[in-house]
Amino acid sequence: MAHVAEDNLPPVHPGEILRDELDALNLSARRFAEHIGVPANAVTGLLNGTRGISAVMALRLGKAFGTGPRYWVTLQDNFEEKLARRSLGNAIDAITPLVHDHAA
């Protein structure tokens, strides 16, 4: 089974998912930031795609939305992996897997 980040879909910044959640709750970035105890620019940075999800932010988001932090960390990891794959292009294909010699 292919890793999620290897599909052909464009990378989705976790801030896009956060925006959808806030829109569904009719919450502004400022009100949500107050709710989770962070400065408003921490949330607007996520919404604008200029800031990533840190472990601390993942804990806060996971608690606020009842998803747990792993959900948000995975969104960030998938986003970064897709960007890296695009950046590296075929260079990854040129790397051959190493095999342990169990006879030694």
All heavy atoms as an XYZ file, in Angstrom:
789
protein
N       0.843     -1.175      0.000
C       0.000      0.000      0.000
C       0.893      1.245      0.000
O       1.810      1.367      0.795
C      -0.879     -0.029      1.246
C      -1.806      1.125      1.367
S      -2.912      0.722      2.737
C      -3.618      2.259      3.040
N       0.619      2.182     -0.874
C       1.422      3.396     -0.990
C       1.184      4.304      0.206
O       0.098      4.350      0.767
C       1.059      4.129     -2.279
N       2.240      4.999      0.596
C       2.127      5.987      1.668
C       1.231      7.112      1.169
O       1.224      7.447     -0.006
C       3.529      6.497      2.012
C       3.547      7.367      3.212
N       3.283      8.706      3.145
C       3.786      7.088      4.509
C       3.368      9.222      4.354
N       3.675      8.263      5.200
N       0.494      7.714      2.057
C      -0.464      8.755      1.697
C       0.190      9.863      0.887
O      -0.382     10.363     -0.065
C      -1.119      9.348      2.975
C      -2.024     10.502      2.639
C      -1.890      8.273      3.716
N       1.400     10.260      1.248
C       2.060     11.369      0.574
C       2.511     11.025     -0.841
O       2.915     11.897     -1.575
C       3.249     11.850      1.390
N       2.428      9.766     -1.250
C       2.857      9.377     -2.584
C       1.740      9.441     -3.615
O       1.964      9.120     -4.767
C       3.440      7.960     -2.553
C       4.736      7.886     -1.782
C       5.335      6.496     -1.814
O       5.497      5.944     -2.907
O       5.624      5.968     -0.731
N       0.544      9.869     -3.236
C      -0.528      9.963     -4.214
C      -0.262     11.154     -5.141
O       0.695     11.888     -4.980
C      -1.891     10.075     -3.518
C      -1.991     11.299     -2.625
O      -1.380     12.329     -2.945
O      -2.695     11.227     -1.608
N      -1.112     11.330     -6.137
C      -0.897     12.401     -7.109
C      -1.655     13.680     -6.770
O      -1.683     14.602     -7.576
C      -1.295     11.912     -8.501
C      -0.341     10.863     -9.021
O       0.868     10.960     -8.813
N      -0.863      9.863     -9.680
N      -2.251     13.736     -5.596
C      -2.977     14.933     -5.195
C      -2.001     16.027     -4.782
O      -0.907     15.744     -4.314
C      -3.918     14.612     -4.030
C      -5.005     13.571     -4.329
C      -5.753     13.213     -3.050
C      -5.956     14.088     -5.391
N      -2.392     17.282     -4.950
C      -1.489     18.358     -4.534
C      -1.334     18.383     -3.022
O      -2.224     17.932     -2.289
C      -2.192     19.623     -5.038
C      -3.618     19.251     -5.173
C      -3.637     17.780     -5.505
N      -0.213     18.924     -2.529
C      -0.026     19.018     -1.084
C      -1.079     19.946     -0.469
O      -1.376     20.996     -1.027
C       1.363     19.615     -0.918
C       1.916     19.858     -2.262
C       0.910     19.460     -3.273
N      -1.638     19.534      0.648
C      -2.624     20.343      1.356
C      -2.014     20.765      2.689
O      -1.667     19.907      3.505
C      -3.935     19.554      1.594
C      -4.916     20.364      2.431
C      -4.561     19.136      0.276
N      -1.869     22.058      2.871
C      -1.325     22.564      4.124
C      -2.347     22.329      5.232
O      -3.551     22.504      5.015
C      -1.005     24.056      3.995
C      -0.226     24.587      5.149
N      -0.828     24.970      6.322
C       1.111     24.769      5.311
C       0.104     25.385      7.162
N       1.288     25.273      6.574
N      -1.901     21.932      6.419
C      -2.832     21.698      7.524
C      -3.698     22.915      7.853
O      -4.805     22.771      8.369
C      -1.923     21.354      8.707
C      -0.651     20.922      8.101
C      -0.522     21.622      6.786
N      -3.209     24.100      7.515
C      -3.997     25.306      7.736
C      -5.290     25.317      6.948
O      -6.291     25.911      7.379
N      -5.299     24.653      5.786
C      -6.535     24.558      4.996
C      -7.580     23.723      5.736
O      -8.765     24.051      5.734
C      -6.254     23.961      3.619
C      -5.421     24.849      2.728
C      -5.216     24.254      1.359
O      -6.213     23.836      0.723
O      -4.055     24.191      0.914
N      -7.129     22.668      6.383
C      -8.035     21.825      7.168
C      -8.529     22.608      8.383
O      -9.721     22.581      8.714
C      -7.322     20.528      7.621
C      -6.688     19.788      6.444
C      -8.265     19.637      8.421
C      -7.622     19.411      5.332
N      -7.620     23.317      9.032
C      -7.995     24.134     10.174
C      -9.020     25.193      9.767
O     -10.004     25.420     10.475
C      -6.757     24.787     10.790
C      -7.003     25.721     11.967
C      -7.719     25.001     13.113
C      -5.694     26.332     12.444
N      -8.814     25.819      8.622
C      -9.768     26.832      8.142
C     -11.153     26.220      7.961
O     -12.161     26.820      8.355
C      -9.294     27.454      6.836
C     -10.240     28.551      6.336
C      -9.739     29.228      5.077
N      -8.404     29.769      5.185
C      -8.080     30.895      5.814
N      -9.006     31.583      6.441
N      -6.827     31.311      5.834
N     -11.216     25.045      7.378
C     -12.512     24.372      7.203
C     -13.184     24.127      8.552
O     -14.396     24.313      8.695
C     -12.345     23.044      6.465
C     -11.981     23.222      4.999
O     -12.135     24.344      4.467
O     -11.521     22.227      4.389
N     -12.387     23.696      9.530
C     -12.935     23.433     10.868
C     -13.453     24.713     11.518
O     -14.536     24.724     12.101
C     -11.880     22.776     11.765
C     -11.461     21.391     11.328
C     -12.581     20.371     11.410
O     -13.479     20.512     12.255
O     -12.554     19.421     10.610
N     -12.680     25.778     11.419
C     -13.103     27.041     12.016
C     -14.331     27.606     11.315
O     -15.237     28.137     11.966
C     -11.960     28.057     12.004
C     -10.738     27.704     12.846
C      -9.706     28.817     12.785
C     -11.119     27.385     14.278
N     -14.366     27.489      9.982
C     -15.539     27.939      9.231
C     -16.789     27.179      9.656
O     -17.852     27.768      9.841
C     -15.327     27.781      7.728
C     -14.345     28.793      7.155
O     -13.983     29.772      7.867
O     -13.923     28.605      5.999
N     -16.654     25.862      9.816
C     -17.803     25.034     10.213
C     -18.315     25.430     11.598
O     -19.513     25.312     11.882
C     -17.420     23.553     10.189
N     -17.408     25.896     12.449
C     -17.789     26.317     13.804
C     -18.094     27.810     13.888
O     -18.432     28.326     14.956
C     -16.657     25.981     14.786
C     -16.395     24.499     14.998
C     -15.070     24.296     15.723
C     -17.540     23.873     15.768
N     -17.947     28.503     12.761
C     -18.161     29.948     12.704
C     -17.283     30.684     13.727
O     -17.756     31.571     14.434
C     -19.640     30.295     12.897
C     -19.981     31.674     12.383
O     -19.319     32.178     11.474
N     -20.989     32.291     12.968
N     -16.014     30.260     13.796
C     -15.055     30.841     14.735
C     -14.002     31.643     13.978
O     -13.462     31.175     12.969
C     -14.318     29.737     15.495
C     -14.833     29.309     16.847
C     -13.984     28.169     17.399
C     -14.885     30.441     17.827
N     -13.692     32.822     14.458
C     -12.600     33.603     13.880
C     -11.271     33.053     14.387
O     -11.216     32.358     15.415
C     -12.730     35.074     14.289
O     -12.474     35.224     15.678
N     -10.215     33.394     13.678
C      -8.868     32.983     14.104
C      -8.566     33.552     15.487
O      -7.996     32.867     16.342
C      -7.830     33.452     13.087
N      -8.941     34.798     15.729
C      -8.676     35.433     17.015
C      -9.409     34.731     18.151
O      -8.814     34.413     19.181
C      -9.090     36.912     16.976
C      -8.785     37.654     18.275
C      -9.361     39.061     18.279
N     -10.799     39.104     18.088
C     -11.707     38.793     19.025
N     -11.320     38.405     20.219
N     -12.991     38.875     18.767
N     -10.669     34.416     17.959
C     -11.437     33.738     19.012
C     -10.903     32.332     19.252
O     -10.830     31.871     20.382
C     -12.933     33.668     18.641
C     -13.591     35.006     18.544
C     -14.552     35.405     19.644
N     -15.017     34.410     20.545
C     -16.246     33.902     20.576
N     -17.145     34.288     19.705
N     -16.574     33.002     21.480
N     -10.533     31.638     18.180
C      -9.992     30.293     18.333
C      -8.643     30.348     19.059
O      -8.376     29.516     19.934
C      -9.849     29.594     16.982
C      -9.313     28.200     17.108
C     -10.056     27.202     17.726
C      -8.051     27.887     16.636
C      -9.552     25.908     17.871
C      -7.542     26.602     16.765
C      -8.297     25.618     17.387
N      -7.812     31.314     18.695
C      -6.514     31.467     19.360
C      -6.713     31.676     20.860
O      -6.003     31.069     21.677
C      -5.742     32.633     18.748
N      -7.664     32.501     21.226
C      -7.970     32.702     22.648
C      -8.400     31.389     23.291
O      -7.991     31.077     24.408
C      -9.071     33.751     22.816
C      -8.642     35.160     22.491
C      -9.808     36.141     22.490
O     -10.964     35.750     22.811
O      -9.580     37.319     22.152
N      -9.219     30.632     22.589
C      -9.736     29.370     23.111
C      -8.623     28.373     23.430
O      -8.688     27.670     24.433
C     -10.736     28.762     22.120
C     -11.307     27.464     22.561
N     -12.274     27.368     23.538
C     -11.034     26.195     22.177
C     -12.581     26.096     23.737
N     -11.837     25.360     22.923
N      -7.607     28.326     22.564
C      -6.526     27.350     22.783
C      -5.308     27.962     23.468
O      -4.309     27.277     23.689
C      -6.123     26.625     21.482
C      -5.538     27.573     20.448
C      -7.315     25.838     20.919
C      -4.925     26.873     19.236
N      -5.376     29.251     23.800
C      -4.309     29.881     24.575
C      -3.040     30.209     23.827
O      -1.942     30.040     24.370
N      -3.183     30.653     22.577
C      -2.016     31.054     21.792
C      -2.260     32.444     21.213
O      -3.403     32.892     21.112
C      -1.719     30.050     20.641
C      -1.417     28.670     21.188
C      -2.848     30.006     19.631
N      -1.198     33.135     20.789
C      -1.387     34.432     20.123
C      -2.136     34.254     18.797
O      -2.012     33.212     18.139
C       0.038     34.923     19.855
C       0.921     34.091     20.720
C       0.211     32.804     20.967
N      -2.901     35.253     18.427
C      -3.687     35.178     17.187
C      -2.804     34.915     15.972
O      -3.200     34.184     15.053
C      -4.493     36.461     16.996
N      -1.585     35.476     15.959
C      -0.728     35.277     14.784
C      -0.268     33.830     14.627
O       0.114     33.411     13.545
C       0.448     36.257     14.772
C       1.444     36.021     15.880
O       1.205     35.252     16.826
N       2.581     36.696     15.789
N      -0.305     33.055     15.708
C       0.027     31.626     15.594
C      -1.031     30.910     14.759
O      -0.706     30.041     13.935
C       0.132     30.983     16.975
N      -2.280     31.278     14.958
C      -3.372     30.662     14.189
C      -3.417     31.231     12.781
O      -3.544     30.479     11.807
C      -4.729     30.839     14.913
C      -5.876     30.350     14.050
C      -4.705     30.101     16.252
N      -3.282     32.547     12.631
C      -3.327     33.118     11.280
C      -2.153     32.632     10.437
O      -2.299     32.438      9.231
C      -3.384     34.661     11.302
O      -2.261     35.167     12.021
C      -4.682     35.161     11.911
N      -0.996     32.395     11.063
C       0.131     31.830     10.330
C      -0.187     30.454      9.772
O       0.178     30.128      8.638
N      -0.882     29.647     10.557
C      -1.311     28.329     10.063
C      -2.310     28.489      8.920
O      -2.203     27.825      7.885
C      -1.954     27.517     11.188
C      -1.021     26.980     12.258
C      -1.816     26.367     13.390
C      -0.067     25.963     11.664
N      -3.287     29.358      9.124
C      -4.328     29.551      8.110
C      -3.752     30.075      6.799
O      -4.245     29.734      5.726
C      -5.403     30.504      8.627
C      -6.196     30.019      9.833
C      -7.146     31.110     10.326
C      -6.971     28.745      9.520
N      -2.705     30.893      6.898
C      -2.075     31.456      5.697
C      -1.021     30.540      5.091
O      -0.446     30.859      4.060
C      -1.441     32.810      6.026
C      -2.477     33.845      6.387
O      -3.624     33.784      5.952
N      -2.091     34.809      7.212
N      -0.725     29.421      5.753
C       0.255     28.477      5.230
C       1.686     28.923      5.431
O       2.595     28.384      4.804
N       1.908     29.894      6.316
C       3.264     30.379      6.565
C       3.875     29.783      7.827
O       5.022     30.060      8.144
C       3.289     31.924      6.686
O       2.412     32.318      7.742
C       2.852     32.563      5.381
N       3.109     28.992      8.524
C       3.562     28.346      9.754
C       3.123     26.891      9.707
O       2.052     26.588      9.211
C       2.937     29.061     10.952
C       3.333     28.489     12.285
C       2.738     29.314     13.400
N       3.564     30.503     13.595
C       3.656     31.158     14.732
N       2.963     30.787     15.782
N       4.429     32.204     14.841
N       3.965     26.009     10.234
C       3.618     24.591     10.284
C       3.064     24.213     11.647
O       3.075     25.004     12.591
N       2.596     22.982     11.732
C       2.055     22.441     12.984
C       3.216     21.891     13.814
O       3.843     20.918     13.424
C       1.048     21.308     12.705
C      -0.077     21.761     11.787
C       0.533     20.713     14.012
C      -1.144     22.573     12.419
N       3.485     22.532     14.940
C       4.497     22.023     15.871
C       3.847     20.965     16.754
O       2.623     20.818     16.776
C       5.027     23.160     16.746
O       3.984     23.635     17.600
N       4.658     20.249     17.516
C       4.112     19.255     18.444
C       3.212     19.924     19.477
O       2.143     19.394     19.821
C       5.247     18.497     19.127
N       3.630     21.092     19.965
C       2.822     21.810     20.956
C       1.481     22.226     20.356
O       0.426     22.071     20.979
C       3.605     23.037     21.494
C       2.721     23.925     22.339
C       4.819     22.578     22.279
N       1.514     22.750     19.131
C       0.265     23.164     18.484
C      -0.608     21.941     18.204
O      -1.831     22.005     18.344
C       0.553     23.937     17.197
C      -0.711     24.442     16.515
S      -1.705     25.591     17.506
C      -0.839     27.114     17.188
N       0.001     20.831     17.812
C      -0.762     19.606     17.556
C      -1.501     19.156     18.819
O      -2.646     18.705     18.745
C       0.155     18.504     17.045
N      -0.845     19.292     19.965
C      -1.503     18.948     21.229
C      -2.720     19.840     21.462
O      -3.791     19.362     21.847
C      -0.530     19.070     22.395
C       0.533     17.983     22.484
C       1.625     18.387     23.466
C      -0.090     16.657     22.887
N      -2.561     21.129     21.221
C      -3.666     22.072     21.419
C      -4.810     21.810     20.438
O      -5.974     21.773     20.826
C      -3.172     23.510     21.280
C      -2.225     23.933     22.388
C      -1.708     25.354     22.137
N      -0.711     25.751     23.091
C      -0.962     26.294     24.283
N      -2.212     26.484     24.660
N       0.012     26.639     25.079
N      -4.471     21.624     19.168
C      -5.498     21.371     18.153
C      -6.208     20.045     18.402
O      -7.433     19.944     18.274
C      -4.887     21.384     16.750
C      -4.304     22.710     16.273
C      -3.586     22.530     14.948
C      -5.377     23.771     16.167
N      -5.417     19.034     18.746
C      -5.998     17.724     19.018
C      -6.992     17.758     20.161
O      -8.041     17.114     20.102
N      -6.668     18.513     21.193
C      -7.582     18.640     22.336
C      -8.832     19.427     21.943
O      -9.958     19.030     22.254
C      -6.845     19.331     23.497
C      -7.696     19.550     24.710
C      -8.052     18.257     25.388
C      -8.771     18.549     26.691
N      -9.091     17.353     27.428
N      -8.640     20.535     21.227
C      -9.761     21.393     20.844
C     -10.756     20.683     19.936
O     -11.969     20.867     20.070
C      -9.247     22.667     20.166
N     -10.258     19.864     19.029
C     -11.143     19.212     18.058
C     -11.436     17.749     18.386
O     -12.177     17.090     17.664
C     -10.558     19.325     16.649
C     -10.532     20.739     16.142
C      -9.333     21.407     15.972
C     -11.704     21.416     15.855
C      -9.302     22.707     15.519
C     -11.696     22.715     15.400
C     -10.491     23.369     15.231
N     -10.828     17.240     19.454
C     -11.083     15.859     19.844
C     -10.486     14.828     18.910
O     -10.937     13.687     18.863
N      -9.454     15.225     18.187
C      -8.828     14.318     17.219
C      -7.580     13.653     17.777
O      -7.107     12.663     17.220
C      -8.401     15.082     15.957
O      -7.465     16.089     16.338
C      -9.593     15.699     15.252
N      -7.021     14.244     18.808
C      -5.710     13.826     19.279
C      -4.647     14.504     18.434
O      -4.912     14.929     17.305
N      -3.435     14.639     18.959
C      -2.375     15.361     18.241
C      -1.861     14.650     16.990
O      -1.429     15.289     16.038
C      -1.264     15.494     19.281
C      -1.525     14.396     20.264
C      -3.016     14.200     20.289
N      -1.901     13.318     16.975
C      -1.338     12.560     15.854
C      -1.993     12.954     14.524
O      -1.330     13.016     13.489
C      -1.501     11.059     16.130
C      -1.034     10.122     15.048
C       0.409     10.183     14.613
N       1.397     10.428     15.634
C       2.593     10.964     15.377
N       2.941     11.275     14.157
N       3.458     11.158     16.337
N      -3.272     13.261     14.538
C      -3.992     13.682     13.322
C      -3.304     14.898     12.695
O      -3.023     14.919     11.495
C      -5.449     14.002     13.680
C      -6.241     14.602     12.555
C      -6.739     13.810     11.532
C      -6.491     15.968     12.509
C      -7.472     14.363     10.485
C      -7.221     16.528     11.475
C      -7.710     15.719     10.474
O      -8.428     16.280      9.446
N      -3.023     15.905     13.527
C      -2.446     17.154     13.033
C      -0.986     16.980     12.641
O      -0.537     17.551     11.638
C      -2.629     18.252     14.078
C      -4.091     18.529     14.270
C      -4.902     18.015     15.244
C      -4.927     19.307     13.423
N      -6.188     18.448     15.053
C      -6.239     19.246     13.946
C      -4.702     20.066     12.280
C      -7.308     19.910     13.366
C      -5.769     20.737     11.689
C      -7.056     20.655     12.231
N      -0.248     16.176     13.394
C       1.147     15.894     13.051
C       1.215     15.165     11.709
O       2.068     15.458     10.865
C       1.831     15.078     14.171
C       3.183     14.544     13.729
C       1.972     15.921     15.428
N       0.307     14.235     11.499
C       0.277     13.483     10.239
C      -0.042     14.392      9.060
O       0.567     14.275      7.991
C      -0.722     12.318     10.323
O      -0.315     11.446     11.383
C      -0.784     11.534      9.021
N      -0.986     15.314      9.242
C      -1.278     16.281      8.172
C      -0.024     17.069      7.803
O       0.281     17.256      6.625
C      -2.388     17.248      8.603
C      -3.804     16.706      8.689
C      -4.734     17.779      9.253
C      -4.299     16.239      7.327
N       0.705     17.536      8.827
C       1.928     18.309      8.578
C       2.986     17.444      7.909
O       3.629     17.875      6.949
C       2.465     18.893      9.886
C       3.666     19.786      9.712
C       3.339     21.073      8.983
O       2.306     21.680      9.219
N       4.212     21.494      8.083
N       3.169     16.225      8.400
C       4.166     15.312      7.810
C       3.863     15.028      6.341
O       4.767     15.041      5.504
C       4.221     13.992      8.576
C       4.902     14.107      9.928
O       5.541     15.145     10.199
O       4.782     13.149     10.723
N       2.603     14.745      6.037
C       2.226     14.460      4.647
C       2.463     15.662      3.745
O       2.953     15.526      2.623
C       0.771     14.011      4.557
C       0.576     12.599      5.044
O       1.504     11.798      5.069
N      -0.630     12.280      5.451
N       2.138     16.852      4.241
C       2.352     18.075      3.477
C       3.840     18.251      3.166
O       4.227     18.464      2.013
C       1.817     19.277      4.267
C       2.109     20.594      3.631
C       1.442     20.997      2.485
C       3.060     21.443      4.184
C       1.720     22.222      1.893
C       3.340     22.666      3.604
C       2.669     23.060      2.458
N       4.671     18.130      4.199
C       6.114     18.310      4.009
C       6.718     17.245      3.111
O       7.605     17.526      2.302
C       6.822     18.331      5.361
C       6.504     19.577      6.163
C       7.137     19.580      7.538
O       8.034     18.745      7.801
O       6.725     20.418      8.353
N       6.249     16.012      3.252
C       6.782     14.940      2.404
C       6.435     15.178      0.939
O       7.272     14.981      0.051
C       6.252     13.574      2.853
C       6.863     12.441      2.057
C       6.392     11.073      2.511
O       5.917     10.933      3.654
O       6.509     10.132      1.694
N       5.213     15.630      0.671
C       4.833     15.902     -0.724
C       5.678     17.026     -1.306
O       6.106     16.943     -2.460
C       3.346     16.252     -0.814
C       2.468     15.042     -0.758
C       1.026     15.415     -1.030
C       0.186     14.156     -1.094
N      -1.109     14.411     -1.711
N       5.914     18.072     -0.526
C       6.776     19.158     -1.011
C       8.185     18.648     -1.285
O       8.795     19.006     -2.298
C       6.819     20.294      0.012
C       5.552     21.104      0.211
C       5.793     22.205      1.236
C       5.043     21.688     -1.094
N       8.710     17.813     -0.391
C      10.057     17.267     -0.572
C      10.130     16.385     -1.815
O      11.104     16.454     -2.578
C      10.469     16.470      0.667
N       9.124     15.550     -2.033
C       9.114     14.687     -3.217
C       9.117     15.508     -4.495
O       9.803     15.181     -5.461
C       7.910     13.741     -3.205
C       8.071     12.599     -2.247
C       6.881     11.642     -2.328
N       7.063     10.594     -1.353
C       7.877      9.563     -1.496
N       8.588      9.439     -2.596
N       7.997      8.658     -0.555
N       8.331     16.578     -4.506
C       8.301     17.446     -5.685
C       9.650     18.114     -5.898
O      10.109     18.258     -7.024
C       7.219     18.509     -5.537
C       5.838     17.979     -5.738
C       4.819     19.063     -5.660
N       3.521     18.529     -6.043
C       2.461     19.266     -6.245
N       2.519     20.567     -6.082
N       1.322     18.706     -6.588
N      10.274     18.531     -4.810
C      11.559     19.218     -4.882
C      12.663     18.278     -5.379
O      13.506     18.675     -6.184
C      11.915     19.760     -3.499
O      13.217     20.253     -3.484
N      12.655     17.051     -4.906
C      13.711     16.099     -5.263
C      13.505     15.450     -6.623
O      14.466     14.981     -7.237
C      13.816     15.014     -4.192
C      14.353     15.476     -2.855
C      14.207     14.377     -1.811
C      15.804     15.901     -2.982
N      12.276     15.377     -7.077
C      12.002     14.777     -8.378
C      12.467     13.337     -8.447
O      12.234     12.540     -7.549
N      13.200     12.998     -9.493
C      13.646     11.626     -9.726
C      14.876     11.232     -8.914
O      15.318     10.086     -8.994
C      13.935     11.407    -11.211
C      12.675     11.491    -12.032
O      11.587     11.200    -11.542
N      12.807     11.907    -13.282
N      15.434     12.153     -8.149
C      16.645     11.839     -7.377
C      16.390     10.701     -6.395
O      17.291      9.894     -6.138
C      17.134     13.076     -6.633
N      15.207     10.605     -5.856
C      14.877      9.526     -4.917
C      14.872      8.177     -5.630
O      15.318      7.176     -5.084
C      13.504      9.789     -4.248
C      13.600     10.998     -3.332
C      13.002      8.582     -3.481
C      14.566     10.826     -2.189
N      14.385      8.154     -6.873
C      14.327      6.900     -7.628
C      15.721      6.325     -7.877
O      15.882      5.119     -8.047
C      13.608      7.104     -8.963
C      12.145      7.465     -8.768
O      11.575      7.110     -7.709
O      11.579      8.103     -9.671
N      16.726      7.180     -7.890
C      18.095      6.727     -8.164
C      18.749      6.053     -6.956
O      19.792      5.426     -7.088
C      18.945      7.914     -8.613
N      18.142      6.168     -5.796
C      18.707      5.563     -4.587
C      18.224      4.119     -4.475
O      17.029      3.852     -4.542
C      18.302      6.347     -3.327
C      18.810      7.783     -3.420
C      18.818      5.663     -2.066
C      18.286      8.698     -2.338
N      19.178      3.212     -4.316
C      18.799      1.808     -4.157
C      18.775      1.458     -2.674
O      19.611      1.945     -1.910
C      19.772      0.876     -4.901
O      21.082      1.112     -4.398
C      19.733      1.126     -6.391
N      17.834      0.621     -2.273
C      17.764      0.227     -0.863
C      19.003     -0.570     -0.449
O      19.539     -1.366     -1.217
C      16.523     -0.670     -0.794
C      15.735     -0.342     -2.014
C      16.729      0.078     -3.054
N      19.458     -0.354      0.760
C      20.567     -1.126      1.320
C      20.016     -2.408      1.937
O      18.928     -2.409      2.487
C      21.286     -0.314      2.398
C      21.936      0.980      1.930
C      22.458      1.779      3.112
C      23.065      0.675      0.960
N      20.786     -3.470      1.822
C      20.369     -4.765      2.349
C      21.398     -5.235      3.358
O      22.611     -5.184      3.084
C      20.211     -5.803      1.206
C      19.779     -7.135      1.746
C      19.229     -5.289      0.173
N      20.935     -5.673      4.515
C      21.847     -6.207      5.525
C      22.349     -7.568      5.095
O      21.599     -8.387      4.572
C      21.123     -6.373      6.873
C      20.839     -5.080      7.551
N      21.782     -4.404      8.275
C      19.715     -4.330      7.614
C      21.267     -3.299      8.741
N      19.994     -3.225      8.369
N      23.627     -7.814      5.349
C      24.199     -9.120      5.091
C      24.096     -9.916      6.383
O      24.859     -9.711      7.330
C      25.667     -8.978      4.648
C      26.287    -10.333      4.330
O      25.575    -11.359      4.341
O      27.505    -10.334      4.053
N      23.137    -10.812      6.450
C      22.880    -11.582      7.670
C      23.864    -12.752      7.856
O      23.851    -13.409      8.871
C      21.442    -12.108      7.686
C      20.441    -11.014      7.725
N      20.260    -10.233      8.862
C      19.587    -10.532      6.810
C      19.314     -9.337      8.627
N      18.894     -9.500      7.399
N      24.738    -12.981      6.858
C      25.691    -14.091      6.950
C      26.909    -13.709      7.795
O      27.647    -14.579      8.234
C      26.146    -14.500      5.562
N      27.101    -12.456      8.026
C      28.307    -12.010      8.740
C      28.288    -12.364     10.200
O      27.419    -12.598     10.882
C      28.470    -10.502      8.596
